[in-house]
Amino acid sequence: MQMQMRFDGRLGFPGGFIDPKDGSLEEGLNRELTEELGPGATAAYVTENDYISSWVMENPQKIEGHFYAKQMSLEDLEHLEEGALHAKDHGLEVMGLVRVPLYTLRDGIGGLPAFLCNNFIGKAKEQLLEALGCLGLMPQNKLEEAVWASQK
Ligand SMILES: O=c1[nH]cnc2c1ncn2[C@@H]1O[C@H](COP(=O)(O)OP(=O)(O)O)[C@@H](O)[C@H]1O
């Protein structure tokens, strides 16, 4: 699972605002992916099949968000990481890509619980947990244990 360090020091997912006049949600998102992830983004391009969920925020401004998750091979992910340094937004909107640790160390905190203590933009933390659960990357009870450990 991969996220990015944003310009504001918070963790979030690649994406951005899309003008409905400029085509479908997926086309708009794929354009944003290229800007933020660079030449390796094509392997991350989403279709309607990668859709996970939507949300609406009313304040401070009305925003409708749509969340997608794309499953990739390790090879494509490594290619994406190598190319991300050459993305248009690198060092501007995006400070770097990060892999999410999907384990808990023997101390009970290191790994995913410590990662969850970071500062996340908007609903990105809930989206991370949602994706890990619905893509079957971690069993629900392990996710709940990690969330609980992160709140201690
Ligand atoms: O990865 C994300 N997951 C969930 N919500 C997000 C994510 N990234 C941005 N948002 C939401 O969209 C709003 C605007 O995003 P952002 O701060 O990137 O726009 P900006 O670059 O125009 O300031 C954020 O305040 C947040 O509520």
PDBQT file of the ligand as one rigid body, heavy atoms in Angstrom, charges set to zero:
ROOT
HETATM    1  O1  LIG A 201      -6.105  11.682   0.154  1.00  0.00    +0.000 OA
HETATM    2  C1  LIG A 201      -7.113  12.302   0.513  1.00  0.00    +0.000 A 
HETATM    3  N1  LIG A 201      -8.127  11.653   1.115  1.00  0.00    +0.000 N 
HETATM    4  C2  LIG A 201      -9.260  12.269   1.544  1.00  0.00    +0.000 A 
HETATM    5  N2  LIG A 201      -9.475  13.561   1.398  1.00  0.00    +0.000 NA
HETATM    6  C3  LIG A 201      -8.532  14.289   0.811  1.00  0.00    +0.000 A 
HETATM    7  C4  LIG A 201      -7.308  13.722   0.345  1.00  0.00    +0.000 A 
HETATM    8  N3  LIG A 201      -6.564  14.695  -0.210  1.00  0.00    +0.000 NA
HETATM    9  C5  LIG A 201      -7.291  15.811  -0.094  1.00  0.00    +0.000 A 
HETATM   10  N4  LIG A 201      -8.478  15.587   0.521  1.00  0.00    +0.000 N 
HETATM   11  C6  LIG A 201      -9.541  16.575   0.838  1.00  0.00    +0.000 C 
HETATM   12  O2  LIG A 201      -9.624  17.522  -0.190  1.00  0.00    +0.000 OA
HETATM   13  C7  LIG A 201      -9.387  18.831   0.344  1.00  0.00    +0.000 C 
HETATM   14  C8  LIG A 201      -8.590  19.654  -0.627  1.00  0.00    +0.000 C 
HETATM   15  O3  LIG A 201      -7.403  18.951  -0.949  1.00  0.00    +0.000 OA
HETATM   16  P1  LIG A 201      -6.013  19.670  -1.104  1.00  0.00    +0.000 P 
HETATM   17  O4  LIG A 201      -5.628  20.225   0.233  1.00  0.00    +0.000 OA
HETATM   18  O5  LIG A 201      -5.081  18.679  -1.693  1.00  0.00    +0.000 OA
HETATM   19  O6  LIG A 201      -6.367  20.787  -2.138  1.00  0.00    +0.000 OA
HETATM   20  P2  LIG A 201      -5.528  22.071  -2.440  1.00  0.00    +0.000 P 
HETATM   21  O7  LIG A 201      -4.238  21.545  -3.008  1.00  0.00    +0.000 OA
HETATM   22  O8  LIG A 201      -6.359  22.828  -3.420  1.00  0.00    +0.000 OA
HETATM   23  O9  LIG A 201      -5.362  22.753  -1.106  1.00  0.00    +0.000 OA
HETATM   24  C9  LIG A 201      -8.649  18.593   1.661  1.00  0.00    +0.000 C 
HETATM   25  O10 LIG A 201      -8.861  19.614   2.588  1.00  0.00    +0.000 OA
HETATM   26  C10 LIG A 201      -9.251  17.292   2.129  1.00  0.00    +0.000 C 
HETATM   27  O11 LIG A 201     -10.443  17.491   2.824  1.00  0.00    +0.000 OA
ENDROOT
TORSDOF 0
